[in-house]
């Protein structure tokens, strides 16, 4: 479904992505692990068109996305839940969800509203509430739900666990698994390596703008270097 081939991205003179290649097959959850500054967020921004590669190609279902603006990439079937949520804080929950469907011209928006309310019942309870007054966990639910309103084939999730309590963390990751079971492919960037690999089928490890390791989720969980670097275990 998604192919990133030899992609180089720069911030000015800073070489942020150094020829990365990765694939996400239809129906998968694929995790991308790495420390701050590894290039994880830059990878997602490049896929969603917020950044343009200087070299290399990003393809969705065989179609190159390099020259498309971000809103056209949304129309092609990619939804992006950015780090820090980036909800519209002055709008209500419902208005945020409607903004997620801004590019759609079909008659199924109401059906998808009910779908996201079923995934996140708390949002239905708070649909008239101003989004900026929601808790951190509720704002994360809203950010994911807003992206789903665009009917993405591929959902990009950037650090969905950030700032969440352990209980909400479990709830969010259970919901991510449910979204995948309902047919949405997911590329997940996450510093909580254990949670990410517990729901993913495969994963990549990034360091300083490059991919240094690729394996099944179980293979990464049992890898001594991964366990020491990302799961907090001692050698």
C-alpha positions as CSV (number, residue, x, y, z in Angstrom):
1,X,0.0,0.0,0.0
2,X,2.6,2.5,1.1
3,X,6.1,2.5,-0.3
4,X,8.9,4.9,0.8
5,X,11.9,4.5,-1.5
6,X,15.3,6.0,-0.8
7,X,13.8,9.3,0.6
8,X,16.0,12.2,1.6
9,X,14.5,15.2,3.4
10,X,16.3,18.3,4.5
11,X,15.4,21.2,6.9
12,X,17.5,23.8,5.3
13,X,21.0,22.4,5.4
14,X,20.1,19.7,8.0
15,X,19.8,16.3,6.4
16,X,16.9,14.9,8.4
17,X,16.1,11.7,6.4
18,X,19.0,9.9,4.8
19,X,17.7,7.6,2.2
20,X,15.0,5.7,4.1
21,X,13.0,3.0,2.6
22,X,10.0,1.2,4.2
23,X,6.8,-0.5,3.2
24,X,3.4,-0.8,4.8
25,X,1.1,-3.5,3.3
26,X,-2.7,-3.2,3.3
27,X,-4.2,-4.3,6.6
28,X,-1.0,-4.0,8.6
29,X,-0.1,-2.0,11.7
30,X,3.5,-1.1,11.3
31,X,5.4,0.6,14.1
32,X,8.3,3.1,13.8
33,X,10.5,3.3,16.9
34,X,13.4,5.6,17.8
35,X,14.5,8.3,20.1
36,X,13.8,12.0,19.8
37,X,15.5,13.4,16.6
38,X,15.6,10.0,14.9
39,X,13.4,11.2,12.0
40,X,10.1,9.5,12.9
41,X,7.9,12.6,12.8
42,X,9.7,13.9,9.6
43,X,8.8,10.5,8.0
44,X,5.1,11.0,8.7
45,X,5.1,14.6,7.5
46,X,6.8,13.5,4.3
47,X,4.2,10.9,3.7
48,X,1.3,13.3,4.3
49,X,2.8,16.1,2.1
50,X,3.7,18.5,4.9
51,X,7.4,18.1,3.8
52,X,8.7,17.3,0.3
53,X,11.6,14.9,-0.3
54,X,14.6,16.2,-2.1
55,X,15.3,12.7,-3.4
56,X,13.3,9.5,-3.5
57,X,9.7,8.6,-3.9
58,X,6.6,8.1,-1.7
59,X,3.9,6.0,-3.3
60,X,0.4,5.1,-2.2
61,X,-1.2,2.1,-4.0
62,X,1.5,2.6,-6.7
63,X,0.8,6.3,-7.2
64,X,3.6,8.8,-6.5
65,X,2.7,11.4,-4.0
66,X,5.8,13.6,-4.2
67,X,4.3,16.5,-6.1
68,X,0.9,16.6,-4.5
69,X,-0.1,19.1,-1.8
70,X,-1.2,17.9,1.5
71,X,-4.9,18.3,1.0
72,X,-4.8,16.2,-2.2
73,X,-2.9,13.5,-0.3
74,X,-5.8,13.4,2.2
75,X,-8.2,13.0,-0.8
76,X,-6.0,10.0,-2.0
77,X,-6.7,8.3,1.3
78,X,-4.1,9.3,4.0
79,X,-5.1,10.6,7.4
80,X,-2.5,12.1,9.7
81,X,-2.9,12.4,13.5
82,X,0.1,14.8,14.3
83,X,2.2,14.8,17.4
84,X,0.5,17.2,19.9
85,X,-3.0,16.5,18.5
86,X,-3.4,19.9,16.8
87,X,-7.2,20.0,17.3
88,X,-9.1,23.2,16.6
89,X,-9.4,24.3,20.3
90,X,-12.0,27.0,19.7
91,X,-14.4,24.8,17.8
92,X,-16.7,22.2,19.4
93,X,-16.0,18.5,19.2
94,X,-18.6,18.1,16.5
95,X,-17.2,21.0,14.5
96,X,-13.7,19.4,14.7
97,X,-15.1,16.2,13.4
98,X,-16.9,18.0,10.5
99,X,-13.6,19.6,9.6
100,X,-12.1,16.2,9.3
101,X,-14.7,15.5,6.5
102,X,-14.1,18.8,4.7
103,X,-12.9,17.2,1.5
104,X,-15.7,14.7,1.1
105,X,-18.5,15.1,-1.3
106,X,-20.4,11.8,-0.5
107,X,-23.4,11.3,1.7
108,X,-21.8,9.1,4.3
109,X,-20.6,11.7,6.7
110,X,-23.4,11.0,9.2
111,X,-22.7,7.3,9.1
112,X,-19.0,8.0,9.9
113,X,-19.9,10.3,12.7
114,X,-21.8,7.4,14.3
115,X,-18.8,5.2,13.7
116,X,-16.4,7.5,15.5
117,X,-18.9,8.0,18.3
118,X,-19.1,4.2,18.7
119,X,-15.3,4.1,18.9
120,X,-15.1,7.0,21.3
121,X,-18.4,7.3,23.2
122,X,-17.0,10.1,25.3
123,X,-16.8,12.3,22.2
124,X,-20.6,11.8,21.7
125,X,-21.2,12.9,25.3
126,X,-19.1,16.0,24.7
127,X,-20.0,16.8,21.1
128,X,-21.2,20.3,21.9
129,X,-18.2,21.1,24.2
130,X,-15.4,23.4,23.1
131,X,-12.5,21.1,22.2
132,X,-9.9,23.2,24.1
133,X,-11.7,22.3,27.4
134,X,-11.3,18.6,26.9
135,X,-8.8,16.5,28.9
136,X,-5.6,15.5,27.2
137,X,-6.9,12.0,26.6
138,X,-10.2,13.3,25.2
139,X,-8.2,15.6,22.8
140,X,-6.2,12.6,21.6
141,X,-9.5,10.7,20.9
142,X,-10.8,13.7,19.0
143,X,-7.6,14.0,16.9
144,X,-7.9,10.3,15.9
145,X,-11.6,10.6,15.2
146,X,-11.2,13.7,13.1
147,X,-8.7,11.9,10.9
148,X,-11.0,9.0,10.5
149,X,-13.8,11.3,9.3
150,X,-11.8,11.6,6.0
151,X,-12.2,7.9,5.4
152,X,-8.4,7.2,5.2
153,X,-7.1,4.0,3.7
154,X,-3.9,4.6,5.7
155,X,-3.8,6.3,9.1
156,X,-0.6,7.9,10.3
157,X,-0.4,8.2,14.1
158,X,2.4,10.3,15.7
159,X,3.0,9.6,19.4
160,X,-0.7,8.8,20.4
161,X,0.5,7.9,23.9
162,X,2.0,11.3,24.7
163,X,0.7,12.7,28.0
164,X,-1.8,9.9,28.7
165,X,-2.4,8.1,32.0
166,X,-1.9,4.4,32.0
167,X,-5.6,3.7,31.9
168,X,-6.2,6.0,28.9
169,X,-3.1,4.6,27.3
170,X,-4.6,1.1,27.2
171,X,-7.9,2.4,26.0
172,X,-6.3,4.4,23.1
173,X,-4.2,1.4,22.0
174,X,-7.2,-0.9,22.2
175,X,-9.1,1.5,19.9
176,X,-6.2,1.7,17.5
177,X,-6.4,-2.1,17.2
178,X,-10.2,-1.9,16.6
179,X,-9.7,0.7,13.9
180,X,-7.3,-1.6,12.2
181,X,-9.6,-4.6,12.5
182,X,-12.3,-2.4,10.8
183,X,-10.1,-2.2,7.7
184,X,-7.8,0.8,8.2
185,X,-4.0,0.3,7.6
186,X,-1.9,2.0,10.3
187,X,1.6,3.5,10.4
188,X,2.4,4.2,14.0
189,X,5.2,6.4,15.4
190,X,5.6,5.8,19.1
191,X,8.2,6.1,21.8
192,X,6.4,3.6,24.0
193,X,8.0,0.7,22.2
194,X,6.3,-2.0,24.3
195,X,2.7,-0.7,23.6
196,X,3.5,-0.1,19.9
197,X,4.9,-3.6,19.3
198,X,2.1,-5.2,21.3
199,X,-0.4,-4.2,18.5
200,X,1.9,-4.0,15.5
201,X,2.8,-6.9,13.1
202,X,6.1,-5.4,12.0
203,X,8.4,-2.5,13.0
204,X,11.3,-0.4,12.0
205,X,13.9,1.3,14.2
206,X,15.2,4.7,13.2
207,X,18.4,6.4,14.4
208,X,19.7,9.9,13.2
209,X,17.6,9.9,10.0
210,X,18.1,6.3,8.9
211,X,16.5,2.9,9.4
212,X,18.9,0.7,11.3
213,X,16.6,-2.3,11.9
214,X,13.5,-4.0,10.5
215,X,11.8,-7.1,11.9
216,X,8.5,-8.6,13.0
217,X,7.1,-7.1,16.2
218,X,8.0,-10.2,18.1
219,X,11.5,-10.2,16.6
220,X,12.0,-6.6,17.8
221,X,10.6,-7.4,21.3
222,X,13.1,-10.2,21.7
223,X,16.0,-8.3,20.2
224,X,18.6,-7.6,23.0
225,X,19.6,-4.1,21.6
226,X,15.9,-3.0,21.2
227,X,15.1,-4.2,24.7
228,X,18.0,-2.3,26.2
229,X,17.5,0.9,24.2
230,X,13.7,1.1,24.1
231,X,12.2,-1.2,26.8
232,X,14.5,0.0,29.6
233,X,16.0,-3.4,30.3
234,X,19.6,-3.8,31.4
235,X,22.1,-6.0,29.5
